[in-house]
Every structure is written in C-alpha cells, then in structure tokens.
C-alpha cells in the first residue's frame, strides 16, 4: 500500500511535470499555460453541469420514494473527477474528463462495483446494514 501511495504522490506529479516541460519546449511556455487554464475551465464547467444533472436525478428518485444508489455513485465519481482535474497536468486532466463524461463514467462505475465486491469477498471491507427508522 505504501508503494502505491508513493507512486501516486511522487511518481504522478513527476510524470506530469515532465510532460508539461516537454510540451512547453515544443509549443512554448504561454501556449502550454493556456492549455492548462482552458482544461481547468472546461473541467470546472463540465463538473458543474454533470453535478447538477445528477443532483436533479437524486431529487427525482427521492420524490418517487426510491433510494438513489446509482446517482450517489455518479455524484461520488463526479466529485473525484473534479478533484483530479484540480491537479495540474494533462494526464490527470484526461482522467478527470473521462470520469466526468457520462458514458465513460459508466466504465468507472462498473470497475468500482467489481472492486467493491472483491473487497467484501476478501474481507478487507465489510457491509453493514443498519436501520434507524422512527416513523
């Protein structure tokens, strides 16, 4: 686990810096900065739009008396995508955009579902059902 965190917190930023430096030497400093700024603006806009769409779906499900499980997972993934987009760099921006786009977000949802089942089966995670209904 420590090695994975080390790669995440040191390896990814170093790779992102290397890519930005390489692009900067190819197209120049200001065009590279423009790309970073534009991807940030587009990412924030997409996260906001997708967030409102999912929020409306959650409201609709709750009004129908249903548990909005799928929508909550979408909301979580949109949050993760937005956080990933905050990290400067082109690879993390690409990952963030993929998480925010609905059709590719479904791929991440399926992966997350499989992983959570593996965690429960292996015992690294437990599912506990608790009801506290006073009505």
C-alpha positions in Angstrom: 0.0 0.0 0.0 2.9 2.4 0.9 4.4 1.8 -2.6 1.1 2.7 -4.3 0.8 5.9 -2.3 4.5 6.7 -3.1 3.8 6.3 -6.8 0.6 8.3 -6.5 2.1 11.3 -4.6 5.6 11.4 -6.2 5.5 9.5 -9.5 2.4 11.0 -11.0 3.4 14.7 -10.3 6.9 14.0 -11.7 5.4 12.5 -14.8 3.0 15.4 -15.2 5.9 17.9 -14.8 7.9 16.0 -17.4 5.0 16.1 -19.9 4.4 19.8 -19.3 8.1 20.6 -19.8 8.2 18.6 -23.0 5.1 20.2 -24.4 6.4 23.6 -23.3 9.7 23.1 -25.2 7.7 22.1 -28.3 4.9 24.7 -28.4 6.2 27.3 -25.9 5.5 28.4 -22.3 2.4 30.5 -22.9 0.6 28.1 -25.2 1.2 25.4 -22.6 -0.1 27.6 -19.8 -3.2 28.3 -22.0 -3.8 24.6 -22.4 -3.7 24.1 -18.6 -6.0 27.1 -18.0 -8.5 26.1 -20.7 -8.7 22.5 -19.5 -9.3 23.8 -16.0 -12.1 26.0 -17.1 -13.7 23.3 -19.2 -13.3 20.7 -16.4 -14.9 23.0 -13.8 -17.8 23.7 -16.2 -18.3 20.0 -17.0 -18.2 19.1 -13.3 -20.8 21.7 -12.5 -23.1 20.7 -15.3 -22.8 16.9 -14.5 -23.2 17.6 -10.8 -26.5 19.5 -11.3 -27.8 16.7 -13.6 -27.0 14.1 -11.0 -28.5 16.2 -8.2 -31.7 16.5 -10.2 -31.8 12.7 -10.7 -31.3 12.2 -7.0 -34.2 14.6 -6.2 -36.4 12.7 -8.7 -35.5 9.3 -7.2 -36.2 10.6 -3.7 -39.6 12.1 -4.7 -40.5 8.6 -6.1 -39.6 7.1 -2.8 -36.6 5.2 -4.3 -33.0 5.0 -3.0 -30.8 6.9 -5.5 -27.9 4.4 -5.2 -26.7 4.8 -8.9 -27.0 8.5 -8.7 -25.0 8.7 -5.5 -22.2 6.7 -7.1 -22.3 9.1 -10.1 -22.1 12.0 -7.6 -19.1 10.5 -5.9 -17.4 9.9 -9.2 -18.1 13.5 -10.4 -16.5 14.7 -7.1 -13.5 12.5 -7.7 -13.3 13.7 -11.4 -13.4 17.3 -10.2 -10.7 16.7 -7.6 -8.5 15.0 -10.2 -9.0 18.0 -12.5 -7.6 20.3 -9.8 -4.2 18.6 -10.1 -2.3 20.5 -12.8 -1.2 18.2 -15.7 -2.5 16.7 -18.8 -2.8 13.1 -17.8 -4.8 13.9 -14.7 -7.0 16.2 -16.7 -7.6 13.4 -19.2 -8.6 11.1 -16.4 -10.8 13.8 -14.8 -12.6 14.4 -18.1 -13.1 10.6 -18.6 -14.7 10.4 -15.1 -16.9 13.3 -15.8 -18.3 12.2 -19.2 -21.4 10.0 -18.5 -20.6 7.2 -21.0 -17.0 6.7 -19.8 -18.1 7.3 -16.2 -20.2 4.1 -16.5 -16.9 2.2 -17.1 -15.5 3.5 -13.9 -18.8 2.6 -12.1 -18.6 -1.0 -13.3 -15.0 -1.2 -12.2 -15.8 0.3 -8.8 -18.7 -2.2 -8.4 -16.4 -5.1 -9.2 -13.7 -3.8 -6.9 -16.1 -3.3 -4.0 -17.4 -6.9 -4.4 -13.8 -8.1 -4.3 -13.1 -6.1 -1.1 -16.2 -7.5 0.5 -15.4 -11.1 -0.5 -11.7 -10.8 0.6 -12.7 -9.4 4.0 -10.8 -6.1 3.5 -14.2 -4.4 3.7 -17.5 -5.1 5.4 -21.0 -4.2 4.5 -23.3 -3.4 7.5 -27.0 -2.7 7.2 -28.4 -0.5 9.8 -32.0 0.7 10.0 -32.9 3.5 12.3 -36.5 4.3 11.3 -38.6 6.1 13.8 -41.7 6.6 11.7 
